[in-house]
Structure formats: structure tokens, C-alpha cells
Amino acid sequence: MARYVRLERDGPYRIDPQEKPVFVCGCGLSQNMPFCDGSHKACAQEEPGKLDVYDASRRNVIEQRDDQ
């Protein structure tokens, strides 16, 4: 069953558990979940006040709606 999950961050969460930080995806576009792979750079093209709906690959915007 498909689920609609709204992710509002445009960057990762930084976690400092040891000497090297770990970055966890906050935008939902990473291909390496739960870790950040830099895919959040696509969020820079998103318009404020709009909701972008991505395809199953999380690479292409298939629909843009007004954010309600």
C-alpha cells in the first residue's frame, strides 16, 4: 500500500556520535536511505508555497501543487 509522507527539510540532519559526523537524510530524496547522498540539492529548485510530488525513483518531479 502506498503512503504519502511529507518531508519538509531541504538538507540532512547532522549527528555527531563519534569523531566523524553522520548525515541522515531529511528531504526524502536520498537513494541511500537513511543516509544523505546529496540528493537534497534538487530541493533548491523547489518553489516556496508549492508542493513537489516526486516519482518512485525520487529523482523527477511528476506534479507540482499549491501547498495547503
Secondary structure as UniProt FT lines:
FT   STRAND          13..15
FT   STRAND          22..24
FT   TURN            33..34
FT   HELIX           39..45
FT   TURN            48..49
FT   STRAND          50..54
FT   TURN            56..57
FT   STRAND          61..66
//
